[in-house]
Amino acid sequence: MKRNYLSNLAPAALILFIILNFSAAGTTVFAQLLFDEAVKLQKCREYEFADTAIIAAASDNSNFYVATEDGSIHAIDPVTSRKLWTSNMGGRLSSNLIVAGGRIFLAGNAIPVNGERPQTSILRSLHPKTGLVIWNEPIPYSEQIYLGSSGKAIISLGREGSVASKDGANGNLLWQTSFAGNLTAVPDIDFERIIAGTDQKEIISIDSKTGSTIMRSKTAFIPSSVLNYTEKAIAAGDERGNLILLESATGKSIWKYKSGGKISYIAHTSEGVLAASNDNFIYMLWDYNGDVLWKRRLPGRVAGPPLIGGDTVTVQLRADKSAFILNLENGKIVNQLLLSENSSAGIMPGIFNNNLFVFPTPVSVVSYSVKPCSVQ
């Protein structure tokens, strides 16, 4: 049953890779169908990093790309666990990694000299086949930068409110702007808009093509999560557990729902608005009026963005070393992944294909399989 009255977007496609950083490595992983016996995954291969740690990762449904503390970027074949190339960037990574338009993008900062910070950060474009730098271009300085893509443009947002758009092909500046306040939620970037929440208790919408401000909406509390829900609506959650749906053009509230804890993540689904709250519940709300379609209590807080695929959603918990797969229509738990005691919060497998699970840890990239490992 499809209840999404506001959506003009197609249902989210199944993402083949999920990348989240580990804070501890695990060597034993179990896949468990609810009420059935756990099935042990066979460890197939592992690529280990010596004297450094993985701090960010991304994928293009072909290879893994990981950034390490020593300022290097590495490409790993998830099937063979062979390293394809390494590119030393120098300095410190200050952003997420993204793959867009057939290239890898990241932002970093030079090491301070005599305690003086650099005047600008550097946005880099790398070739995914070789790791060679295609271009380096300055962007406004920040210790924490969020990258996203909008068509052929690469958008950077600094924690302090600076925004820049660069041509992904050559790094040329398309536009640059800034807003008051520090970011308090991971911004959402799409082809039309950039949505940000700030410590000024404000939700800001910026035109992705021009950098002009479309809308500013004051909130009662500090936003903790924002989402370009549809062409006509923005979803946002705050530190007090309020989930609101706003008109994207005016910022006028369509409806509001109060949960029992800070809203940590919001996702668009074919059934409605999915929200994870720090009250240990996952909520599915009807986007027409905010009615609760279902809610599911979990053993702990959700550790990362929910994965929407087909008619299910997969969530990883912080305290409980497991991932739960829920039915989107009714919230029932249909599957569960149990991780070893050596694993830690925030772990989520990268699904390379139907049989292979790939895990980035702080020191390695590991693959497991539910079937005999392929011979390479």
C-alpha positions in Angstrom: 0.0 0.0 0.0 1.5 3.4 -1.0 0.6 6.2 1.3 3.0 8.9 0.1 0.7 11.7 -1.1 3.4 14.4 -1.4 6.1 12.5 -3.2 7.0 13.3 -6.8 10.0 11.1 -6.5 10.5 7.5 -7.5 10.9 5.0 -4.5 14.5 4.9 -3.3 16.6 2.3 -5.2 18.4 -0.4 -3.3 21.9 0.9 -2.3 24.4 -1.8 -2.9 27.1 -0.4 -0.5 26.7 1.0 3.0 29.8 2.5 4.5 30.1 3.5 8.1 33.3 3.7 10.1 34.1 1.1 12.8 35.6 2.0 16.2 36.8 -1.6 16.8 37.5 -4.6 14.5 35.5 -7.8 14.6 36.4 -11.2 13.4 33.2 -13.1 13.9 29.9 -12.1 12.3 26.5 -13.8 12.2 23.5 -13.4 10.0 20.3 -14.5 11.7 16.8 -14.8 10.5 14.4 -14.0 13.3 13.5 -17.1 15.4 15.8 -19.3 13.2 19.3 -20.5 14.1 22.1 -18.0 13.5 24.2 -18.7 10.3 27.9 -18.0 10.7 29.3 -15.9 7.9 32.6 -17.2 6.5 35.5 -14.8 6.5 36.8 -14.7 3.0 39.4 -12.0 2.7 40.9 -9.0 4.5 43.0 -6.1 3.6 44.8 -4.6 6.6 46.3 -1.1 7.0 49.6 -0.9 9.0 50.2 2.0 11.4 47.1 4.0 10.4 43.3 3.9 10.7 40.4 4.3 8.3 38.4 7.5 9.0 36.1 7.7 6.0 34.8 5.5 3.1 32.7 5.5 0.0 31.9 3.2 -2.9 30.8 3.3 -6.5 29.2 -0.2 -6.5 32.5 -1.5 -7.9 35.3 -0.7 -5.5 35.8 0.6 -1.9 37.6 3.9 -1.4 38.8 4.6 2.1 40.7 7.6 3.6 43.2 6.9 6.4 44.6 9.1 9.2 48.0 9.4 7.4 46.3 11.5 4.7 46.1 8.7 2.0 43.2 7.5 -0.1 43.1 3.8 -1.1 41.0 1.8 -3.6 40.2 -1.7 -2.5 38.6 -4.5 -4.7 36.0 -5.9 -2.3 35.9 -9.3 -4.0 39.7 -10.0 -3.9 40.6 -7.6 -1.0 43.5 -6.4 -3.1 44.6 -2.8 -3.0 44.3 -1.3 -6.4 46.1 2.0 -5.7 47.1 4.5 -3.0 47.2 8.3 -3.4 48.9 10.4 -0.7 47.0 13.7 -0.2 49.0 15.0 2.7 47.4 17.1 5.4 44.2 16.1 7.2 40.9 15.0 5.7 38.1 17.3 6.9 35.2 15.9 4.9 33.3 12.8 3.9 34.3 11.0 0.6 31.8 11.1 -2.3 31.8 9.5 -5.7 30.0 11.5 -8.3 30.3 11.9 -12.1 32.8 9.1 -12.3 35.3 10.8 -9.9 36.1 10.8 -6.2 35.9 14.0 -4.2 37.2 14.9 -0.8 38.3 18.1 1.1 41.2 18.5 3.5 43.4 21.0 5.3 47.1 21.5 5.5 48.9 20.9 8.8 49.0 24.2 10.7 52.4 25.9 10.7 53.4 27.6 14.0 49.9 27.1 15.2 48.4 29.2 12.4 45.5 27.5 10.6 45.4 27.6 6.7 43.3 30.4 5.1 41.4 27.9 2.9 40.6 24.2 2.7 41.3 22.3 -0.4 38.7 20.4 -2.5 40.2 17.6 -4.6 39.1 15.5 -7.5 40.6 12.0 -8.0 40.4 9.5 -10.8 38.8 6.3 -9.5 40.9 4.0 -11.7 44.3 5.5 -10.8 43.9 7.7 -7.7 45.7 10.5 -9.6 44.6 14.1 -8.7 42.6 15.7 -11.5 42.4 19.1 -9.8 42.8 20.9 -6.5 40.9 24.0 -5.7 40.5 26.2 -2.6 37.2 26.4 -0.7 36.3 28.3 2.5 38.2 27.0 5.5 36.5 24.6 7.9 37.5 21.8 10.2 34.4 19.9 9.3 33.1 20.0 5.7 30.1 18.2 4.2 30.3 17.3 0.5 27.4 16.5 -1.9 26.7 16.5 -5.6 24.0 18.4 -7.5 24.0 17.5 -11.2 27.6 18.3 -12.4 28.3 20.5 -9.4 30.1 19.5 -6.2 28.7 21.4 -3.2 30.7 22.0 0.0 29.3 23.2 3.3 31.6 24.2 6.2 30.4 23.7 9.7 30.5 27.5 10.3 28.1 28.3 7.4 30.2 28.7 4.3 28.8 27.2 1.1 30.6 26.8 -2.3 29.7 25.2 -5.6 32.4 23.9 -7.9 32.2 22.5 -11.4 33.0 18.8 -10.9 34.8 18.6 -14.3 37.4 21.3 -13.7 37.0 22.8 -10.2 35.9 26.2 -11.4 33.9 28.2 -8.9 30.2 28.4 -9.8 29.0 30.4 -6.8 29.8 31.0 -3.1 27.7 32.2 -0.2 27.4 31.9 3.6 24.8 32.0 6.3 24.7 32.8 10.0 25.1 30.1 12.5 26.8 26.7 12.8 25.5 23.5 11.3 23.7 21.3 13.7 22.5 18.6 11.3 24.0 16.9 8.3 22.9 19.0 5.4 20.9 17.4 2.5 21.9 18.3 -1.0 20.0 17.4 -4.2 19.6 18.8 -7.7 17.3 21.6 -6.7 18.1 22.6 -3.1 20.5 22.5 -0.2 18.8 22.1 3.2 20.7 23.0 6.4 19.8 23.3 10.1 21.7 25.7 12.4 22.3 26.6 16.0 20.3 29.8 15.3 17.2 27.6 15.5 16.7 27.9 11.8 16.2 25.7 8.7 17.6 27.2 5.6 16.9 26.3 2.0 19.5 27.3 -0.7 19.1 27.0 -4.5 21.7 24.4 -5.7 22.2 26.1 -9.0 22.6 29.8 -7.9 23.3 29.8 -4.2 20.4 32.2 -3.5 18.3 31.7 -0.4 15.0 30.1 -1.1 13.5 30.0 2.4 14.4 30.5 6.0 12.2 29.0 8.7 12.6 29.6 12.4 12.2 26.6 14.7 11.4 26.3 18.4 14.5 24.2 19.1 17.8 23.4 17.4 17.4 21.2 14.3 19.1 17.8 14.6 18.1 16.3 11.2 17.0 17.7 7.9 15.8 16.1 4.6 14.6 17.2 1.1 11.5 15.1 1.5 9.9 15.9 -1.8 9.9 18.8 -4.3 7.2 20.5 -2.2 8.1 19.4 1.3 11.1 19.5 3.8 11.2 17.2 6.8 13.1 18.2 9.9 13.7 16.9 13.4 15.0 18.7 16.5 16.8 18.1 19.8 13.5 17.8 21.7 12.0 15.1 19.6 9.8 17.1 17.3 9.4 15.9 13.7 7.9 18.5 11.4 7.0 18.7 7.7 7.3 22.1 6.1 6.3 23.6 2.8 9.5 23.9 0.9 8.6 27.3 -0.7 7.4 29.1 2.4 8.6 27.1 5.4 5.0 26.9 6.7 4.4 23.9 8.9 2.2 21.2 7.4 2.2 19.1 10.5 4.2 18.3 13.6 4.7 15.1 15.6 6.4 14.8 19.1 8.5 11.7 19.9 10.2 10.9 23.1 13.8 11.8 22.2 16.1 13.7 19.8 15.4 12.9 16.1 18.6 11.5 14.8 17.8 10.4 11.3 14.9 11.0 8.8 14.3 9.0 5.6 11.9 9.2 2.6 10.1 5.9 1.9 7.3 4.7 -0.2 5.2 4.3 2.9 5.8 7.7 4.5 8.3 9.6 6.7 10.7 7.3 8.6 12.3 8.8 11.7 14.8 7.4 14.2 14.5 8.9 17.7 16.8 8.7 20.7 13.9 7.3 22.6 14.9 3.9 20.9 11.9 3.9 18.6 11.7 3.9 14.8 8.5 5.7 13.6 6.7 5.6 10.3 4.4 8.6 9.8 1.9 9.3 7.2 3.2 12.3 5.3 -0.4 13.5 4.6 -1.1 14.5 8.2 1.7 13.1 10.5 -0.4 10.2 11.8 1.7 7.3 13.2 1.3 4.3 10.9 3.6 2.1 13.1 6.4 2.4 15.6 9.0 -0.2 16.6 10.9 -0.2 19.9 14.5 -1.3 19.5 17.1 -2.4 22.1 19.1 0.8 21.6 19.6 4.0 19.6 20.1 3.9 15.9 23.8 4.4 15.0 23.7 5.6 11.4 21.4 6.5 8.5 18.7 3.9 7.8 19.1 1.9 4.6 15.9 1.8 2.5 15.8 -1.0 0.0 12.7 -2.4 -1.6 10.1 -3.0 1.0 12.6 -3.0 4.0 14.7 -0.7 6.1 17.9 -1.8 7.8 19.1 0.0 11.0 22.3 -0.5 13.1 22.2 0.1 16.8 24.8 1.8 19.0 24.7 -0.3 22.2 23.4 -3.6 20.8 25.9 -5.2 18.4 23.3 -6.0 15.7 21.5 -4.7 12.7 17.7 -5.1 12.4 15.8 -5.4 9.1 12.2 -4.1 9.3 9.2 -4.4 7.0 8.4 -0.9 5.8 4.7 -1.4 5.7 4.2 -2.7 9.3 7.5 -2.3 11.1 7.8 -6.0 11.9 11.4 -7.3 12.3 12.0 -9.7 9.4 15.8 -10.3 9.8 18.7 -9.5 12.1 22.5 -9.4 11.8 24.4 -10.2 14.9 28.0 -9.1 15.3 30.7 -10.4 17.5 31.5 -8.9 20.9 34.7 -7.6 19.4 32.7 -5.4 17.1 31.4 -2.0 18.2 28.6 0.5 17.6 28.1 1.9 14.2 28.9 -1.2 12.2 26.9 -1.7 9.1 27.8 -4.2 6.3 28.5 -3.0 2.7 26.5 -5.4 0.6 28.6 -6.1 -2.5 26.2 -8.8 -3.9 23.7 -11.3 -2.6 26.3 -13.4 -0.9 29.2 -11.1 0.0 29.2 -8.6 3.0 32.1 -6.1 3.2 33.0 -4.4 6.4 35.3 -1.4 6.9 37.0 -1.5 10.3 39.4 1.0 11.8 42.3 -0.9 10.4 41.1 -3.1 7.6 38.5 -4.0 5.0 37.0 -7.4 5.6 34.7 -9.6 3.4 32.4 -12.4 4.6 30.1 -14.7 2.7 27.1 -16.9 3.5 28.4 -19.3 0.9 31.8 -20.8 0.2 34.2 -18.0 -0.6 35.1 -17.6 -4.3 38.6 -18.5 -5.4 40.5 -15.6 -6.8 
